[in-house]
Amino acid sequence: MQLVRGSDLDHAFAADVLAEFTRSGWLGGRTGIGHGQIATTLTSDPDGAPVVDWREIVAARRAEALETLLALPA
């Protein structure tokens, strides 16, 4: 995965999602018999970008985020 032209917020969110996927990622079904099991490695780009607390930013705009999600077509 490559995130191009993302904001610091985008990068922080994507890094957290990928870190969680690295810890316990599965794709597809039938995981009980080993299907979908993958291994991942996560390395960060050492560009010195500031670390952003995306959770704090989203929490501060929670109502707006929920309203936007609810407005999406089903």
Biopython code that builds the backbone (N, CA, C, O; Angstrom):
import numpy as np
from Bio.PDB.StructureBuilder import StructureBuilder

atoms = [
    (1, "MET", "N", (0.839, -1.159, 0.000)),
    (1, "MET", "CA", (0.000, 0.000, 0.000)),
    (1, "MET", "C", (0.884, 1.222, 0.000)),
    (1, "MET", "O", (1.931, 1.242, 0.648)),
    (2, "GLN", "N", (0.468, 2.240, -0.724)),
    (2, "GLN", "CA", (1.198, 3.494, -0.755)),
    (2, "GLN", "C", (0.185, 4.619, -0.664)),
    (2, "GLN", "O", (-0.778, 4.663, -1.430)),
    (3, "LEU", "N", (0.404, 5.520, 0.271)),
    (3, "LEU", "CA", (-0.479, 6.671, 0.447)),
    (3, "LEU", "C", (0.247, 7.891, -0.098)),
    (3, "LEU", "O", (1.251, 8.332, 0.463)),
    (4, "VAL", "N", (-0.267, 8.433, -1.198)),
    (4, "VAL", "CA", (0.369, 9.563, -1.863)),
    (4, "VAL", "C", (-0.488, 10.806, -1.665)),
    (4, "VAL", "O", (-1.710, 10.758, -1.806)),
    (5, "ARG", "N", (0.145, 11.890, -1.345)),
    (5, "ARG", "CA", (-0.512, 13.190, -1.156)),
    (5, "ARG", "C", (-1.510, 13.186, -0.002)),
    (5, "ARG", "O", (-2.454, 13.975, 0.002)),
    (6, "GLY", "N", (-1.311, 12.318, 0.964)),
    (6, "GLY", "CA", (-2.189, 12.301, 2.128)),
    (6, "GLY", "C", (-1.747, 13.332, 3.152)),
    (6, "GLY", "O", (-0.578, 13.714, 3.209)),
    (7, "SER", "N", (-2.688, 13.768, 3.945)),
    (7, "SER", "CA", (-2.365, 14.697, 5.030)),
    (7, "SER", "C", (-1.700, 13.927, 6.172)),
    (7, "SER", "O", (-1.658, 12.697, 6.159)),
    (8, "ASP", "N", (-1.186, 14.657, 7.152)),
    (8, "ASP", "CA", (-0.618, 14.003, 8.331)),
    (8, "ASP", "C", (-1.676, 13.146, 9.018)),
    (8, "ASP", "O", (-1.370, 12.070, 9.533)),
    (9, "LEU", "N", (-2.920, 13.622, 9.026)),
    (9, "LEU", "CA", (-4.026, 12.871, 9.611)),
    (9, "LEU", "C", (-4.248, 11.565, 8.841)),
    (9, "LEU", "O", (-4.414, 10.506, 9.446)),
    (10, "ASP", "N", (-4.251, 11.642, 7.510)),
    (10, "ASP", "CA", (-4.412, 10.448, 6.672)),
    (10, "ASP", "C", (-3.322, 9.424, 6.960)),
    (10, "ASP", "O", (-3.595, 8.231, 7.096)),
    (11, "HIS", "N", (-2.097, 9.897, 7.050)),
    (11, "HIS", "CA", (-0.965, 8.999, 7.291)),
    (11, "HIS", "C", (-1.052, 8.353, 8.671)),
    (11, "HIS", "O", (-0.779, 7.161, 8.816)),
    (12, "ALA", "N", (-1.430, 9.131, 9.682)),
    (12, "ALA", "CA", (-1.541, 8.582, 11.040)),
    (12, "ALA", "C", (-2.626, 7.514, 11.101)),
    (12, "ALA", "O", (-2.426, 6.461, 11.707)),
    (13, "PHE", "N", (-3.782, 7.779, 10.472)),
    (13, "PHE", "CA", (-4.873, 6.808, 10.457)),
    (13, "PHE", "C", (-4.456, 5.534, 9.723)),
    (13, "PHE", "O", (-4.660, 4.429, 10.225)),
    (14, "ALA", "N", (-3.873, 5.690, 8.538)),
    (14, "ALA", "CA", (-3.456, 4.525, 7.752)),
    (14, "ALA", "C", (-2.413, 3.705, 8.501)),
    (14, "ALA", "O", (-2.447, 2.475, 8.460)),
    (15, "ALA", "N", (-1.492, 4.368, 9.181)),
    (15, "ALA", "CA", (-0.464, 3.651, 9.949)),
    (15, "ALA", "C", (-1.098, 2.826, 11.061)),
    (15, "ALA", "O", (-0.686, 1.691, 11.297)),
    (16, "ASP", "N", (-2.098, 3.383, 11.751)),
    (16, "ASP", "CA", (-2.779, 2.632, 12.810)),
    (16, "ASP", "C", (-3.549, 1.441, 12.248)),
    (16, "ASP", "O", (-3.509, 0.350, 12.817)),
    (17, "VAL", "N", (-4.247, 1.645, 11.140)),
    (17, "VAL", "CA", (-4.998, 0.550, 10.519)),
    (17, "VAL", "C", (-4.045, -0.563, 10.087)),
    (17, "VAL", "O", (-4.314, -1.740, 10.329)),
    (18, "LEU", "N", (-2.946, -0.199, 9.455)),
    (18, "LEU", "CA", (-1.987, -1.206, 8.999)),
    (18, "LEU", "C", (-1.297, -1.901, 10.165)),
    (18, "LEU", "O", (-1.014, -3.097, 10.089)),
    (19, "ALA", "N", (-1.021, -1.168, 11.246)),
    (19, "ALA", "CA", (-0.407, -1.787, 12.426)),
    (19, "ALA", "C", (-1.347, -2.831, 13.017)),
    (19, "ALA", "O", (-0.905, -3.918, 13.388)),
    (20, "GLU", "N", (-2.633, -2.518, 13.108)),
    (20, "GLU", "CA", (-3.610, -3.483, 13.629)),
    (20, "GLU", "C", (-3.731, -4.676, 12.689)),
    (20, "GLU", "O", (-3.806, -5.816, 13.147)),
    (21, "PHE", "N", (-3.751, -4.432, 11.394)),
    (21, "PHE", "CA", (-3.827, -5.522, 10.422)),
    (21, "PHE", "C", (-2.594, -6.416, 10.530)),
    (21, "PHE", "O", (-2.691, -7.634, 10.378)),
    (22, "THR", "N", (-1.439, -5.812, 10.790)),
    (22, "THR", "CA", (-0.208, -6.584, 10.956)),
    (22, "THR", "C", (-0.301, -7.498, 12.172)),
    (22, "THR", "O", (0.198, -8.623, 12.146)),
    (23, "ARG", "N", (-0.939, -7.018, 13.239)),
    (23, "ARG", "CA", (-1.086, -7.824, 14.453)),
    (23, "ARG", "C", (-2.067, -8.972, 14.269)),
    (23, "ARG", "O", (-1.833, -10.067, 14.780)),
    (24, "SER", "N", (-3.159, -8.744, 13.550)),
    (24, "SER", "CA", (-4.197, -9.780, 13.496)),
    (24, "SER", "C", (-4.957, -9.767, 12.172)),
    (24, "SER", "O", (-6.185, -9.859, 12.159)),
    (25, "GLY", "N", (-4.243, -9.656, 11.078)),
    (25, "GLY", "CA", (-4.901, -9.554, 9.780)),
    (25, "GLY", "C", (-5.321, -10.892, 9.195)),
    (25, "GLY", "O", (-4.575, -11.870, 9.234)),
    (26, "TRP", "N", (-6.520, -10.912, 8.658)),
    (26, "TRP", "CA", (-7.053, -12.076, 7.942)),
    (26, "TRP", "C", (-7.782, -11.568, 6.714)),
    (26, "TRP", "O", (-8.378, -10.491, 6.735)),
    (27, "LEU", "N", (-7.732, -12.341, 5.653)),
    (27, "LEU", "CA", (-8.475, -12.019, 4.441)),
    (27, "LEU", "C", (-9.371, -13.197, 4.110)),
    (27, "LEU", "O", (-8.929, -14.346, 4.120)),
    (28, "GLY", "N", (-10.613, -12.916, 3.821)),
    (28, "GLY", "CA", (-11.515, -13.979, 3.402)),
    (28, "GLY", "C", (-12.080, -14.789, 4.549)),
    (28, "GLY", "O", (-12.056, -14.364, 5.704)),
    (29, "GLY", "N", (-12.585, -15.953, 4.216)),
    (29, "GLY", "CA", (-13.258, -16.801, 5.191)),
    (29, "GLY", "C", (-12.539, -18.110, 5.420)),
    (29, "GLY", "O", (-11.415, -18.313, 4.961)),
    (30, "ARG", "N", (-13.209, -18.997, 6.141)),
    (30, "ARG", "CA", (-12.692, -20.326, 6.480)),
    (30, "ARG", "C", (-11.381, -20.237, 7.250)),
    (30, "ARG", "O", (-10.456, -21.019, 7.034)),
    (31, "THR", "N", (-11.328, -19.260, 8.156)),
    (31, "THR", "CA", (-10.100, -19.061, 8.926)),
    (31, "THR", "C", (-9.811, -20.226, 9.859)),
    (31, "THR", "O", (-8.661, -20.434, 10.245)),
    (32, "GLY", "N", (-10.825, -20.984, 10.226)),
    (32, "GLY", "CA", (-10.636, -22.120, 11.124)),
    (32, "GLY", "C", (-9.730, -23.194, 10.551)),
    (32, "GLY", "O", (-9.123, -23.956, 11.304)),
    (33, "ILE", "N", (-9.629, -23.266, 9.228)),
    (33, "ILE", "CA", (-8.755, -24.271, 8.613)),
    (33, "ILE", "C", (-7.546, -23.627, 7.930)),
    (33, "ILE", "O", (-6.877, -24.249, 7.104)),
    (34, "GLY", "N", (-7.281, -22.369, 8.292)),
    (34, "GLY", "CA", (-6.070, -21.723, 7.802)),
    (34, "GLY", "C", (-6.209, -20.866, 6.562)),
    (34, "GLY", "O", (-5.244, -20.225, 6.145)),
    (35, "HIS", "N", (-7.392, -20.842, 5.965)),
    (35, "HIS", "CA", (-7.581, -19.999, 4.789)),
    (35, "HIS", "C", (-7.562, -18.537, 5.216)),
    (35, "HIS", "O", (-8.061, -18.185, 6.284)),
    (36, "GLY", "N", (-6.995, -17.709, 4.390)),
    (36, "GLY", "CA", (-6.997, -16.273, 4.644)),
    (36, "GLY", "C", (-5.882, -15.792, 5.546)),
    (36, "GLY", "O", (-5.724, -14.585, 5.734)),
    (37, "GLN", "N", (-5.108, -16.698, 6.107)),
    (37, "GLN", "CA", (-4.035, -16.284, 6.997)),
    (37, "GLN", "C", (-2.894, -15.707, 6.166)),
    (37, "GLN", "O", (-2.447, -16.319, 5.196)),
    (38, "ILE", "N", (-2.434, -14.538, 6.553)),
    (38, "ILE", "CA", (-1.327, -13.902, 5.852)),
    (38, "ILE", "C", (-0.345, -13.347, 6.869)),
    (38, "ILE", "O", (-0.676, -13.182, 8.043)),
    (39, "ALA", "N", (0.835, -13.070, 6.422)),
    (39, "ALA", "CA", (1.841, -12.423, 7.266)),
    (39, "ALA", "C", (2.151, -11.064, 6.660)),
    (39, "ALA", "O", (2.243, -10.931, 5.440)),
    (40, "THR", "N", (2.310, -10.071, 7.494)),
    (40, "THR", "CA", (2.618, -8.731, 7.013)),
    (40, "THR", "C", (3.765, -8.152, 7.818)),
    (40, "THR", "O", (4.016, -8.546, 8.957)),
    (41, "THR", "N", (4.441, -7.224, 7.208)),
    (41, "THR", "CA", (5.496, -6.475, 7.875)),
    (41, "THR", "C", (5.209, -5.006, 7.650)),
    (41, "THR", "O", (4.914, -4.587, 6.531)),
    (42, "LEU", "N", (5.295, -4.232, 8.703)),
    (42, "LEU", "CA", (5.013, -2.802, 8.614)),
    (42, "LEU", "C", (6.278, -2.043, 8.944)),
    (42, "LEU", "O", (6.847, -2.201, 10.025)),
    (43, "THR", "N", (6.712, -1.226, 8.015)),
    (43, "THR", "CA", (7.848, -0.345, 8.273)),
    (43, "THR", "C", (7.417, 1.074, 7.967)),
    (43, "THR", "O", (6.651, 1.316, 7.034)),
    (44, "SER", "N", (7.907, 1.995, 8.747)),
    (44, "SER", "CA", (7.519, 3.383, 8.524)),
    (44, "SER", "C", (8.542, 4.070, 7.631)),
    (44, "SER", "O", (9.707, 3.676, 7.572)),
    (45, "ASP", "N", (8.089, 5.085, 6.951)),
    (45, "ASP", "CA", (8.948, 5.887, 6.103)),
    (45, "ASP", "C", (9.652, 6.904, 6.999)),
    (45, "ASP", "O", (8.989, 7.733, 7.623)),
    (46, "PRO", "N", (10.951, 6.857, 7.071)),
    (46, "PRO", "CA", (11.668, 7.740, 8.004)),
    (46, "PRO", "C", (11.807, 9.165, 7.485)),
    (46, "PRO", "O", (12.915, 9.701, 7.444)),
    (47, "ASP", "N", (10.705, 9.781, 7.091)),
    (47, "ASP", "CA", (10.773, 11.141, 6.553)),
    (47, "ASP", "C", (10.645, 12.206, 7.633)),
    (47, "ASP", "O", (10.696, 13.401, 7.340)),
    (48, "GLY", "N", (10.480, 11.779, 8.877)),
    (48, "GLY", "CA", (10.391, 12.741, 9.965)),
    (48, "GLY", "C", (9.056, 13.453, 10.058)),
    (48, "GLY", "O", (8.958, 14.498, 10.702)),
    (49, "ALA", "N", (8.030, 12.909, 9.429)),
    (49, "ALA", "CA", (6.708, 13.536, 9.479)),
    (49, "ALA", "C", (6.189, 13.538, 10.913)),
    (49, "ALA", "O", (6.417, 12.586, 11.660)),
    (50, "PRO", "N", (5.499, 14.595, 11.294)),
    (50, "PRO", "CA", (4.984, 14.651, 12.663)),
    (50, "PRO", "C", (3.917, 13.586, 12.906)),
    (50, "PRO", "O", (3.164, 13.224, 12.001)),
    (51, "VAL", "N", (3.868, 13.101, 14.120)),
    (51, "VAL", "CA", (2.862, 12.115, 14.497)),
    (51, "VAL", "C", (1.603, 12.871, 14.917)),
    (51, "VAL", "O", (1.656, 13.761, 15.766)),
    (52, "VAL", "N", (0.492, 12.512, 14.325)),
    (52, "VAL", "CA", (-0.781, 13.170, 14.590)),
    (52, "VAL", "C", (-1.681, 12.201, 15.343)),
    (52, "VAL", "O", (-1.757, 11.023, 14.994)),
    (53, "ASP", "N", (-2.365, 12.694, 16.378)),
    (53, "ASP", "CA", (-3.332, 11.866, 17.100)),
    (53, "ASP", "C", (-4.667, 11.969, 16.369)),
    (53, "ASP", "O", (-5.489, 12.831, 16.681)),
    (54, "TRP", "N", (-4.876, 11.089, 15.400)),
    (54, "TRP", "CA", (-6.082, 11.164, 14.579)),
    (54, "TRP", "C", (-7.340, 10.908, 15.396)),
    (54, "TRP", "O", (-8.404, 11.444, 15.084)),
    (55, "ARG", "N", (-7.226, 10.087, 16.444)),
    (55, "ARG", "CA", (-8.404, 9.794, 17.270)),
    (55, "ARG", "C", (-8.925, 11.058, 17.965)),
    (55, "ARG", "O", (-10.134, 11.272, 18.053)),
    (56, "GLU", "N", (-8.022, 11.872, 18.447)),
    (56, "GLU", "CA", (-8.419, 13.120, 19.111)),
    (56, "GLU", "C", (-9.112, 14.059, 18.127)),
    (56, "GLU", "O", (-10.108, 14.696, 18.467)),
    (57, "ILE", "N", (-8.588, 14.141, 16.921)),
    (57, "ILE", "CA", (-9.171, 15.017, 15.902)),
    (57, "ILE", "C", (-10.559, 14.530, 15.504)),
    (57, "ILE", "O", (-11.490, 15.328, 15.398)),
    (58, "VAL", "N", (-10.699, 13.235, 15.287)),
    (58, "VAL", "CA", (-12.005, 12.682, 14.911)),
    (58, "VAL", "C", (-12.995, 12.814, 16.065)),
    (58, "VAL", "O", (-14.162, 13.137, 15.843)),
    (59, "ALA", "N", (-12.541, 12.566, 17.295)),
    (59, "ALA", "CA", (-13.434, 12.682, 18.457)),
    (59, "ALA", "C", (-13.967, 14.102, 18.596)),
    (59, "ALA", "O", (-15.121, 14.297, 18.977)),
    (60, "ALA", "N", (-13.139, 15.088, 18.292)),
    (60, "ALA", "CA", (-13.568, 16.483, 18.401)),
    (60, "ALA", "C", (-14.626, 16.827, 17.353)),
    (60, "ALA", "O", (-15.397, 17.769, 17.536)),
    (61, "ARG", "N", (-14.665, 16.068, 16.261)),
    (61, "ARG", "CA", (-15.632, 16.329, 15.190)),
    (61, "ARG", "C", (-16.561, 15.134, 15.000)),
    (61, "ARG", "O", (-17.001, 14.849, 13.886)),
    (62, "ARG", "N", (-16.852, 14.443, 16.089)),
    (62, "ARG", "CA", (-17.640, 13.209, 16.052)),
    (62, "ARG", "C", (-19.001, 13.403, 15.389)),
    (62, "ARG", "O", (-19.384, 12.630, 14.511)),
    (63, "ALA", "N", (-19.723, 14.429, 15.809)),
    (63, "ALA", "CA", (-21.066, 14.659, 15.271)),
    (63, "ALA", "C", (-21.014, 14.881, 13.761)),
    (63, "ALA", "O", (-21.849, 14.355, 13.024)),
    (64, "GLU", "N", (-20.051, 15.645, 13.309)),
    (64, "GLU", "CA", (-19.907, 15.905, 11.876)),
    (64, "GLU", "C", (-19.563, 14.620, 11.119)),
    (64, "GLU", "O", (-20.079, 14.382, 10.027)),
    (65, "ALA", "N", (-18.697, 13.801, 11.700)),
    (65, "ALA", "CA", (-18.325, 12.537, 11.059)),
    (65, "ALA", "C", (-19.527, 11.607, 10.946)),
    (65, "ALA", "O", (-19.752, 11.003, 9.897)),
    (66, "LEU", "N", (-20.297, 11.494, 12.022)),
    (66, "LEU", "CA", (-21.480, 10.627, 11.994)),
    (66, "LEU", "C", (-22.515, 11.125, 10.990)),
    (66, "LEU", "O", (-23.118, 10.336, 10.264)),
    (67, "GLU", "N", (-22.712, 12.428, 10.957)),
    (67, "GLU", "CA", (-23.669, 13.007, 10.013)),
    (67, "GLU", "C", (-23.246, 12.705, 8.571)),
    (67, "GLU", "O", (-24.084, 12.379, 7.730)),
    (68, "THR", "N", (-21.964, 12.815, 8.296)),
    (68, "THR", "CA", (-21.450, 12.530, 6.954)),
    (68, "THR", "C", (-21.649, 11.064, 6.596)),
    (68, "THR", "O", (-22.076, 10.746, 5.487)),
    (69, "LEU", "N", (-21.340, 10.168, 7.535)),
    (69, "LEU", "CA", (-21.520, 8.735, 7.279)),
    (69, "LEU", "C", (-22.987, 8.385, 7.047)),
    (69, "LEU", "O", (-23.305, 7.578, 6.173)),
    (70, "LEU", "N", (-23.871, 8.983, 7.819)),
    (70, "LEU", "CA", (-25.299, 8.700, 7.667)),
    (70, "LEU", "C", (-25.856, 9.236, 6.351)),
    (70, "LEU", "O", (-26.870, 8.741, 5.860)),
    (71, "ALA", "N", (-25.201, 10.239, 5.781)),
    (71, "ALA", "CA", (-25.663, 10.821, 4.524)),
    (71, "ALA", "C", (-25.223, 10.012, 3.304)),
    (71, "ALA", "O", (-25.697, 10.260, 2.196)),
    (72, "LEU", "N", (-24.321, 9.048, 3.498)),
    (72, "LEU", "CA", (-23.865, 8.232, 2.373)),
    (72, "LEU", "C", (-25.004, 7.345, 1.874)),
    (72, "LEU", "O", (-25.815, 6.864, 2.666)),
    (73, "PRO", "N", (-25.063, 7.131, 0.565)),
    (73, "PRO", "CA", (-26.111, 6.251, 0.044)),
    (73, "PRO", "C", (-25.899, 4.818, 0.518)),
    (73, "PRO", "O", (-24.767, 4.362, 0.684)),
    (74, "ALA", "N", (-27.001, 4.124, 0.730)),
    (74, "ALA", "CA", (-26.932, 2.737, 1.225)),
    (74, "ALA", "C", (-26.522, 1.777, 0.152)),
    (74, "ALA", "O", (-26.418, 0.576, 0.405)),
]
sb = StructureBuilder()
sb.init_structure("model")
sb.init_model(0)
sb.init_chain("A")
sb.init_seg("    ")
for serial, (resi, resn, name, xyz) in enumerate(atoms, 1):
    if name == "N":
        sb.init_residue(resn, " ", resi, " ")
    sb.init_atom(name, np.array(xyz, "f"), 0.0, 1.0, " ", f" {name:<3s}", serial, name[0])
structure = sb.get_structure()
